[in-house]
Amino acid sequence: MTETLQGRVRRIGAALAPALLLLLLVFIDLLPLGGGRLGSTMPLLTVVATYYFALRVPGAVPPLALFAIGLLQDALTGGPPGLGAVLLVGVHGAVVSQRRVLSRGSFVVEWAGLVVITLGAALMSWVLASAYYGAPLDPGALAIAVLLTLAIYPAAVWALARFQRRFARVA
Protein backbone atom coordinates (compact mmCIF):
# COMPACT_ATOMS: atom_id res chain seq x y z
CA MET A 1 0.00 0.00 0.00
CA THR A 2 1.38 3.41 -0.89
CA GLU A 3 1.82 6.01 1.78
CA THR A 4 -0.16 9.22 1.39
CA LEU A 5 1.59 12.57 1.21
CA GLN A 6 0.04 13.56 4.52
CA GLY A 7 1.30 10.36 6.16
CA ARG A 8 4.77 10.91 4.75
CA VAL A 9 4.87 14.52 6.00
CA ARG A 10 3.68 13.42 9.46
CA ARG A 11 6.31 10.66 9.62
CA ILE A 12 9.12 13.03 8.56
CA GLY A 13 7.91 15.67 11.01
CA ALA A 14 7.86 13.12 13.84
CA ALA A 15 11.39 12.01 12.95
CA LEU A 16 12.64 15.61 12.97
CA ALA A 17 10.75 16.64 16.13
CA PRO A 18 13.50 15.83 18.70
CA ALA A 19 16.14 17.80 16.76
CA LEU A 20 13.69 20.68 16.28
CA LEU A 21 12.99 20.63 20.01
CA LEU A 22 16.71 20.97 20.70
CA LEU A 23 16.80 23.95 18.33
CA LEU A 24 13.91 25.50 20.25
CA LEU A 25 15.82 24.96 23.51
CA VAL A 26 18.82 26.80 22.03
CA PHE A 27 16.57 29.81 21.48
CA ILE A 28 15.01 29.50 24.94
CA ASP A 29 18.53 29.61 26.37
CA LEU A 30 18.93 33.01 24.71
CA LEU A 31 15.90 34.54 26.43
CA PRO A 32 16.78 37.24 28.96
CA LEU A 33 15.14 35.51 31.91
CA GLY A 34 15.97 36.06 35.54
CA GLY A 35 17.65 39.12 36.86
CA GLY A 36 17.09 38.16 40.49
CA ARG A 37 19.62 36.51 42.74
CA LEU A 38 20.64 34.06 40.02
CA GLY A 39 21.01 36.72 37.34
CA SER A 40 20.28 35.35 33.89
CA THR A 41 21.80 31.92 34.56
CA MET A 42 19.81 29.17 32.88
CA PRO A 43 19.87 25.40 33.22
CA LEU A 44 21.71 23.56 30.47
CA LEU A 45 18.52 22.70 28.59
CA THR A 46 20.21 21.29 25.50
CA VAL A 47 22.31 19.01 27.70
CA VAL A 48 19.16 17.74 29.46
CA ALA A 49 17.39 17.02 26.16
CA THR A 50 20.49 15.42 24.65
CA TYR A 51 20.88 13.20 27.72
CA TYR A 52 17.21 12.25 27.66
CA PHE A 53 17.02 11.37 23.97
CA ALA A 54 20.38 9.55 23.98
CA LEU A 55 19.14 7.44 26.88
CA ARG A 56 15.53 6.84 25.92
CA VAL A 57 15.58 7.07 22.11
CA PRO A 58 19.24 6.83 21.04
CA GLY A 59 18.65 7.36 17.32
CA ALA A 60 16.28 10.31 17.73
CA VAL A 61 18.96 13.01 17.34
CA PRO A 62 22.04 11.80 15.46
CA PRO A 63 25.49 13.12 16.44
CA LEU A 64 25.76 15.15 13.22
CA ALA A 65 22.54 17.01 14.09
CA LEU A 66 23.83 17.59 17.63
CA PHE A 67 27.07 18.94 16.17
CA ALA A 68 25.16 21.39 13.97
CA ILE A 69 22.89 22.45 16.85
CA GLY A 70 25.94 23.00 19.05
CA LEU A 71 27.61 25.14 16.38
CA LEU A 72 24.46 27.22 16.06
CA GLN A 73 24.32 27.62 19.83
CA ASP A 74 27.95 28.82 19.83
CA ALA A 75 27.26 31.30 17.04
CA LEU A 76 24.17 32.71 18.77
CA THR A 77 25.70 32.94 22.24
CA GLY A 78 29.11 34.20 21.15
CA GLY A 79 30.80 31.29 22.87
CA PRO A 80 33.98 29.61 21.70
CA PRO A 81 33.33 28.15 18.24
CA GLY A 82 32.79 24.41 18.43
CA LEU A 83 32.45 24.19 22.22
CA GLY A 84 28.69 23.55 22.16
CA ALA A 85 29.12 21.05 19.35
CA VAL A 86 31.78 19.12 21.25
CA LEU A 87 29.71 19.32 24.43
CA LEU A 88 26.50 17.92 22.91
CA VAL A 89 28.25 15.20 20.90
CA GLY A 90 30.28 14.29 24.00
CA VAL A 91 27.17 14.04 26.19
CA HIS A 92 25.49 11.89 23.55
CA GLY A 93 28.50 9.60 23.27
CA ALA A 94 28.87 9.24 27.03
CA VAL A 95 25.20 8.38 27.49
CA VAL A 96 25.05 5.93 24.60
CA SER A 97 28.19 4.17 25.88
CA GLN A 98 26.62 3.76 29.34
CA ARG A 99 23.04 3.29 28.18
CA ARG A 100 22.82 -0.32 29.33
CA VAL A 101 23.63 0.65 32.92
CA LEU A 102 21.64 3.88 32.99
CA SER A 103 18.46 2.53 31.40
CA ARG A 104 18.20 -0.61 33.53
CA GLY A 105 18.43 1.16 36.85
CA SER A 106 15.88 3.21 38.73
CA PHE A 107 15.24 6.89 38.14
CA VAL A 108 17.83 7.59 40.84
CA VAL A 109 20.46 5.75 38.76
CA GLU A 110 19.41 7.75 35.69
CA TRP A 111 19.63 10.99 37.66
CA ALA A 112 23.03 10.00 39.09
CA GLY A 113 24.20 9.42 35.53
CA LEU A 114 23.05 12.91 34.65
CA VAL A 115 25.00 14.29 37.63
CA VAL A 116 28.23 12.63 36.50
CA ILE A 117 27.83 13.49 32.82
CA THR A 118 26.74 17.08 33.49
CA LEU A 119 29.63 17.67 35.89
CA GLY A 120 32.04 16.22 33.32
CA ALA A 121 30.55 18.34 30.54
CA ALA A 122 30.66 21.47 32.71
CA LEU A 123 34.28 20.86 33.67
CA MET A 124 35.23 20.24 30.03
CA SER A 125 33.33 23.37 29.00
CA TRP A 126 35.05 25.47 31.66
CA VAL A 127 38.53 24.20 30.75
CA LEU A 128 38.05 24.69 27.00
CA ALA A 129 36.40 28.12 27.37
CA SER A 130 39.14 29.26 29.77
CA ALA A 131 41.78 28.10 27.29
CA TYR A 132 39.97 29.88 24.45
CA TYR A 133 39.78 33.17 26.37
CA GLY A 134 43.30 32.78 27.76
CA ALA A 135 42.33 33.13 31.42
CA PRO A 136 40.40 31.07 33.96
CA LEU A 137 36.71 31.94 33.87
CA ASP A 138 34.64 32.46 36.99
CA PRO A 139 33.08 29.05 37.63
CA GLY A 140 30.20 30.48 39.70
CA ALA A 141 27.66 30.94 36.91
CA LEU A 142 28.48 27.52 35.48
CA ALA A 143 28.08 25.91 38.91
CA ILE A 144 24.65 27.53 39.27
CA ALA A 145 23.68 26.37 35.77
CA VAL A 146 24.71 22.80 36.66
CA LEU A 147 22.68 22.88 39.89
CA LEU A 148 19.66 24.26 38.04
CA THR A 149 20.07 21.55 35.41
CA LEU A 150 20.08 18.80 38.01
CA ALA A 151 17.14 20.37 39.84
CA ILE A 152 14.87 20.62 36.79
CA TYR A 153 15.62 17.12 35.49
CA PRO A 154 12.57 15.37 37.00
CA ALA A 155 10.21 17.96 35.50
CA ALA A 156 12.14 17.92 32.23
CA VAL A 157 11.82 14.13 32.00
CA TRP A 158 8.08 14.42 32.47
CA ALA A 159 7.81 17.06 29.71
CA LEU A 160 10.18 15.25 27.35
CA ALA A 161 8.35 11.94 27.85
CA ARG A 162 5.04 13.60 26.96
CA PHE A 163 6.70 15.16 23.90
CA GLN A 164 8.16 11.79 22.91
CA ARG A 165 4.83 9.97 23.30
CA ARG A 166 3.06 12.62 21.24
CA PHE A 167 5.41 12.25 18.33
CA ALA A 168 5.73 8.48 18.64
CA ARG A 169 1.97 8.24 17.99
CA VAL A 170 2.34 10.36 14.86
CA ALA A 171 5.19 8.35 13.38
C-alpha positions in Angstrom: 0.0 0.0 0.0 1.4 3.4 -0.9 1.8 6.0 1.8 -0.2 9.2 1.4 1.6 12.6 1.2 0.0 13.6 4.5 1.3 10.4 6.2 4.8 10.9 4.8 4.9 14.5 6.0 3.7 13.4 9.5 6.3 10.7 9.6 9.1 13.0 8.6 7.9 15.7 11.0 7.9 13.1 13.8 11.4 12.0 12.9 12.6 15.6 13.0 10.8 16.6 16.1 13.5 15.8 18.7 16.1 17.8 16.8 13.7 20.7 16.3 13.0 20.6 20.0 16.7 21.0 20.7 16.8 24.0 18.3 13.9 25.5 20.3 15.8 25.0 23.5 18.8 26.8 22.0 16.6 29.8 21.5 15.0 29.5 24.9 18.5 29.6 26.4 18.9 33.0 24.7 15.9 34.5 26.4 16.8 37.2 29.0 15.1 35.5 31.9 16.0 36.1 35.5 17.7 39.1 36.9 17.1 38.2 40.5 19.6 36.5 42.7 20.6 34.1 40.0 21.0 36.7 37.3 20.3 35.3 33.9 21.8 31.9 34.6 19.8 29.2 32.9 19.9 25.4 33.2 21.7 23.6 30.5 18.5 22.7 28.6 20.2 21.3 25.5 22.3 19.0 27.7 19.2 17.7 29.5 17.4 17.0 26.2 20.5 15.4 24.6 20.9 13.2 27.7 17.2 12.2 27.7 17.0 11.4 24.0 20.4 9.6 24.0 19.1 7.4 26.9 15.5 6.8 25.9 15.6 7.1 22.1 19.2 6.8 21.0 18.7 7.4 17.3 16.3 10.3 17.7 19.0 13.0 17.3 22.0 11.8 15.5 25.5 13.1 16.4 25.8 15.1 13.2 22.5 17.0 14.1 23.8 17.6 17.6 27.1 18.9 16.2 25.2 21.4 14.0 22.9 22.4 16.9 25.9 23.0 19.0 27.6 25.1 16.4 24.5 27.2 16.1 24.3 27.6 19.8 27.9 28.8 19.8 27.3 31.3 17.0 24.2 32.7 18.8 25.7 32.9 22.2 29.1 34.2 21.1 30.8 31.3 22.9 34.0 29.6 21.7 33.3 28.1 18.2 32.8 24.4 18.4 32.4 24.2 22.2 28.7 23.6 22.2 29.1 21.0 19.4 31.8 19.1 21.3 29.7 19.3 24.4 26.5 17.9 22.9 28.2 15.2 20.9 30.3 14.3 24.0 27.2 14.0 26.2 25.5 11.9 23.5 28.5 9.6 23.3 28.9 9.2 27.0 25.2 8.4 27.5 25.1 5.9 24.6 28.2 4.2 25.9 26.6 3.8 29.3 23.0 3.3 28.2 22.8 -0.3 29.3 23.6 0.7 32.9 21.6 3.9 33.0 18.5 2.5 31.4 18.2 -0.6 33.5 18.4 1.2 36.8 15.9 3.2 38.7 15.2 6.9 38.1 17.8 7.6 40.8 20.5 5.8 38.8 19.4 7.7 35.7 19.6 11.0 37.7 23.0 10.0 39.1 24.2 9.4 35.5 23.0 12.9 34.6 25.0 14.3 37.6 28.2 12.6 36.5 27.8 13.5 32.8 26.7 17.1 33.5 29.6 17.7 35.9 32.0 16.2 33.3 30.5 18.3 30.5 30.7 21.5 32.7 34.3 20.9 33.7 35.2 20.2 30.0 33.3 23.4 29.0 35.0 25.5 31.7 38.5 24.2 30.8 38.1 24.7 27.0 36.4 28.1 27.4 39.1 29.3 29.8 41.8 28.1 27.3 40.0 29.9 24.4 39.8 33.2 26.4 43.3 32.8 27.8 42.3 33.1 31.4 40.4 31.1 34.0 36.7 31.9 33.9 34.6 32.5 37.0 33.1 29.1 37.6 30.2 30.5 39.7 27.7 30.9 36.9 28.5 27.5 35.5 28.1 25.9 38.9 24.6 27.5 39.3 23.7 26.4 35.8 24.7 22.8 36.7 22.7 22.9 39.9 19.7 24.3 38.0 20.1 21.5 35.4 20.1 18.8 38.0 17.1 20.4 39.8 14.9 20.6 36.8 15.6 17.1 35.5 12.6 15.4 37.0 10.2 18.0 35.5 12.1 17.9 32.2 11.8 14.1 32.0 8.1 14.4 32.5 7.8 17.1 29.7 10.2 15.3 27.3 8.4 11.9 27.9 5.0 13.6 27.0 6.7 15.2 23.9 8.2 11.8 22.9 4.8 10.0 23.3 3.1 12.6 21.2 5.4 12.3 18.3 5.7 8.5 18.6 2.0 8.2 18.0 2.3 10.4 14.9 5.2 8.3 13.4 
